[in-house]
């Protein structure tokens, strides 16, 4: 075997070992107003062999600064962004950074393929997707694929009490146990008990996992109502309706 052939064989072996199969390492940006959800997605994507770096931004304004500085190949945009609308961010990325692959992430309903594609998005994925399926879908996007699911698969039901839902929403918005206790006028011990019950029912071990699982199940609803559909906001922050009709 010649030296050139040996080098080619070694390079192929390395691609097989690291799981990239020739796919160029990708920089991914997650744009979501919920910091714990972003942290969960970042943890999942960082473990993917084809992801070089996973960045996060909590607003459209911050996302644009990150994109210009770090030049990610893939940008995940939550359709429920509160400061700018997701469509507006998509338009800017399409016009100023056409090389970026934009993936819309939604919690409820669905994003129609035609208007999403018209804004430059190459995929629309549910936040309810299990981590493995999400990673595979994003890899398909990285390889040049497009994904616009026709419908969502029903998620299993988890029964939480009204108070457990209140605690869950506050924890998912980034509040600590003492902050949650003060906001809900409960003792810290009571909040700790509710938190433990939420972890047990969701089958998770920490806040990041709880927030991610709750989003998958559509449990992060309108503040104080327990109804699914509207993103969690910090106490005192104005609620903002999602920009996409029929999707959140």
N, C-alpha and C positions, 0 to 999 in steps of 0.2 A: 504493500500500500504506500502511495506517495505521501510526502509530508503535507501537501495541500489537502489530500483526501482525509488524512488523519485529523487535520484541524477541522475540516467540515464535519467529520463524524463526532468529534469532541463537542463542537458547538451544538449539534443536534442533540447529543446526550444531555447537555446542560439545559436545553430548552425543555426536554422531556422531564428532567428532574425538577425544574422549578415550576413546571406546569404552564409556561407561557406559550409553548408551541409556536414560537416565532412572533407572537403578538408583542408589539412595543410596549414597555411599561407605561401605564397611564396615570396621569394626575387627575384626580376627581375632586370636584367641589360640591359640597352639600349645602344648599341654601334653605334653611328652615328656621322659623321663629322660635321653635322649642329646643332649647339647648340640650336637654337630656336625650331627645330623639336624635338630634344631630350626633351626639356622642355615641349613641348606640349604633347608628349607621356607620360612623367613622370606625368604630371597633370592628364591625363586620367586614368592611371593605379593606381595612388595613391588613387583615389576615389573608386576603385574596392574593395569590402569587403574581397576578398580572397588574396589580395596583402598586404604583411607585409611591404615591403620596395621596392622602385624603385630607382635604382642607374643609373647613366649615365657615359659614357666615350666617348671621341671624337676620340680615336685612338685605334688600336689593342694593342699597347704596354700598354696603360693605362688600357684597358679592362682586360688584363691578370693580372695586379697588383690588380685590384678591385676584380676579381674572386677569386684570392688566399687569399685575405684578408677577403672578406665578404661571400664567398661561396654561390652565388645565385643559385637557382634551374633552372631558365630560363634565357637565354641570347639571346637578339634580336640583330642580326648582319646585318648592312646595307651592301648590295652587292657592294656599290660604295665607300667603304673605300679607302682612298687615300694613307695611309702610307704602310700598308700591304694589301695583297689581302684578301678578305673575305674567300675564300677557305683555305688559309694558317691558318687563325685564327681558322676556323672550325676544321682543322686537329689537331692543338695543343690542343684544348679543348677536342676533341674526345680521343686523346692519353693520356693526362695528367689528365683530369677531366671528365671521361666518364659518371659521374652521371648528368652532366649538360645537360639540354634540350636546344638545339640550334635552334633558329628560324631565318631564313633568311628573310630580309625585302628588297623589291625591288620597284622601282618607275615605270619602263617601262619594257615591254616585259614580260617574265616569267622565272622562274627558273625550269629547268627540274627536275622531281622527282628523277630519278635514280642517277645522279651525286651528287645531294644534299644529298640524303640518304647515299650514299657511303662515304661522308665526315662526317657523323654523325648528320646531321640536321634532325629534326623531323617534320619540317613544313617550308613552304615558303609562306609568306603573302605579299600582296600588300600594299604599303604605302598609296594607295588611299582608303583603306577601311575606312568606317565611324567608329568613336570611339566605338560605341556600338558593332558593328560586330567584331572589332578587339579584344575587351575585351572578348567577348564570345569565339572567336577562341583561344585566349591564355589560357583561362580557360580550354578549351578542351585539349590543350597541357599539361597543369598542371596536368590534370587527367589521362594522359597517351596516349592521342590521337595523331594522325598524320594528317597533312593537307598539301596537295599539289594541289592547284587549277589548273584546266586545262587551264583556260583562264581568262582574266580580263573583268570586266563589263565596258562598255564605260562610261566615266564620262561626266557630262554635260559641255557644252562649256561656257567659260566666255571670253568676248571680252575686252581685255585691249590694250591700245595704246602701241606703241613701247617704249615710254618714261616711261609709267607706269610699263611696264615689267622690264625695267632697274632699276627703283626705287625699285620694289618688290624684285628683285634678290639681290640687295645690302642690303636691310633691312633684308631679310631672312638669309644672310650670317653673320648677327650680327652687321652691321654698324649702327651708330646712324644717325639721320637726318643731323647734320652738316658734318659728315664724308661722307655721301652719296652725299651731296651737293658739297663738295670739289672734290670728285672723278669724278662726272659727270659734273662738272663745271656749276652748277646751283645755284640759290639763295636758301637760306633755306626756304623762303616763297614758292617758286615753288615746292620744294621737299615736303613740308607739304601739299600743294594742291594735288599733285599726290598721296601722301600717303592716304589722305582722300578719294580720288576717288577709290583707290585700295580697301580700307576697305569696301566702299559702294558696289562695284561691287562683291566682294567676300562674302559679308554678314558677316563680322567679326568685332571684336571690338578692337583688339590689334595686336601687331607684332607676338606674338606666334601663335595666331589663323590664322593670315594671312599666315605665313610660312607653317603651317600644311595644311591649305586649298589649298595653291598653290601647295604643294607637291602632294596632292590627285589628283589635276587636271592636273598634269604634266606641270606646268607653269615655273618651275625652270630649265631653259634650258642653252644652251651654252652661255657663257658671250658675250654680244654684238650682238647676232644673233636672240634671241627670239625663237630659236628652242628648243623643248623639248628633253630631253634625257640625258644631262650631268649635274652632280651635280654642285651647286653653289660653287664657291671658292672665297676667299678674294682676293682683287686686288693685283696682284703681285705673287700670289701663283700659282705653276705649275698645269695645268690641268692634271688629271689622268684618263685614261680610266678604266671603271669598269672591274673587273676580270671575271665576268660571261658573256659568249657569249649570246647575245640576251636578257640580263636583265641588268637593271640599278637601 
